[in-house]
């Protein structure tokens, strides 16, 4: 159940990011029930890949970049979050998922939105360990 909660939380945060940030989008219809039918499975797949990338690559980057994170008072973490989003788009690029991140600033804004929404959803919807 915890994995399902985690996946749904990531998918909602990613959906909000695609809605708010112009440079992050999925291919396909852009309105109505057709959009939901066409983008639901790709959204869950991207959320899964983003979660896996963040679980495996992000800790390594944070460890290697720790002195620079301290030096920049944590602002480098925004760049690391953007890199995770860009890496996810790059990994899924050859597939037919149709997920795109256009540029560095879109990735930074998307990372911020995903972090804030994910944090908020974790506060509202606990995973049952508490």
C-alpha positions in Angstrom: 0.0 0.0 0.0 2.9 2.3 0.8 4.2 2.0 -2.8 0.8 2.8 -4.3 0.5 5.9 -2.1 4.0 7.0 -3.1 3.3 6.5 -6.8 0.0 8.4 -6.7 1.6 11.2 -4.7 4.4 11.5 -7.3 1.9 11.3 -10.2 -0.2 14.1 -8.7 2.8 16.3 -8.1 4.0 15.6 -11.7 0.6 16.4 -13.1 0.5 19.7 -11.3 4.0 20.5 -12.6 2.9 19.8 -16.2 -0.1 22.0 -15.6 1.8 24.9 -14.1 5.2 24.9 -16.0 5.0 25.5 -19.7 8.2 23.6 -20.6 7.1 20.3 -19.1 4.4 18.4 -21.1 3.1 15.2 -22.5 2.3 14.6 -26.1 -1.3 14.1 -27.0 -4.7 15.8 -26.5 -4.8 18.9 -24.3 -8.3 18.8 -22.9 -11.3 16.8 -21.7 -11.6 13.1 -21.2 -9.4 12.3 -24.1 -6.5 13.9 -22.4 -7.1 11.9 -19.2 -7.5 8.7 -21.1 -4.4 9.3 -23.2 -2.1 10.6 -20.4 -3.0 8.6 -17.3 -0.7 5.6 -17.9 2.2 7.7 -19.2 1.9 9.9 -16.1 2.1 6.9 -13.8 5.0 5.6 -15.7 6.9 8.9 -15.6 6.1 9.1 -11.9 7.6 5.6 -11.3 10.7 6.4 -13.3 11.2 9.7 -11.6 10.8 8.0 -8.2 13.4 5.3 -9.1 15.8 7.9 -10.5 15.4 10.0 -7.4 15.9 7.0 -5.1 19.1 5.8 -6.8 20.9 8.7 -8.5 19.9 11.6 -6.3 21.6 10.3 -3.1 24.9 9.8 -5.0 24.7 13.3 -6.5 24.0 14.8 -3.1 26.9 12.9 -1.5 29.4 14.0 -4.2 28.1 17.6 -4.3 27.8 18.0 -0.5 30.6 20.6 -0.2 29.0 22.6 -2.9 25.5 22.2 -1.4 26.9 23.7 1.9 28.7 26.4 0.0 25.6 27.5 -1.9 23.4 27.2 1.2 21.4 24.4 -0.3 20.5 26.1 -3.6 22.4 23.4 -5.5 19.6 21.0 -4.4 17.3 22.9 -6.8 19.8 22.0 -9.6 19.9 18.4 -8.5 16.1 18.2 -8.5 16.1 19.7 -12.0 18.7 17.2 -13.1 16.5 14.3 -11.9 13.6 15.6 -13.9 15.8 16.1 -17.0 17.3 12.6 -16.6 13.8 11.1 -16.4 12.8 12.9 -19.6 16.1 11.7 -21.2 15.6 8.1 -20.1 12.0 8.1 -21.4 12.9 10.0 -24.6 13.4 6.9 -26.9 10.1 5.4 -25.6 6.6 6.4 -26.8 5.7 7.9 -23.4 5.8 11.4 -24.9 7.2 13.2 -21.8 9.3 16.3 -22.5 11.2 18.8 -20.4 12.2 21.8 -22.5 15.3 23.4 -20.9 17.0 24.0 -17.6 14.6 26.6 -16.2 11.6 24.5 -16.9 13.3 21.6 -15.1 14.1 23.9 -12.1 10.6 25.2 -11.9 9.2 21.7 -12.3 11.4 20.4 -9.6 10.3 23.1 -7.2 6.6 22.5 -8.0 7.0 18.7 -7.6 8.8 19.1 -4.3 6.2 21.5 -2.9 3.2 19.5 -4.0 4.8 16.2 -2.9 5.5 17.7 0.5 2.0 19.0 0.8 0.4 15.7 -0.2 2.6 13.9 2.3 1.3 16.1 5.1 -2.3 15.7 4.0 -2.1 12.0 3.1 0.2 10.1 5.5 1.6 6.7 4.4 0.4 4.9 7.6 3.8 4.7 9.3 2.9 7.4 11.8 
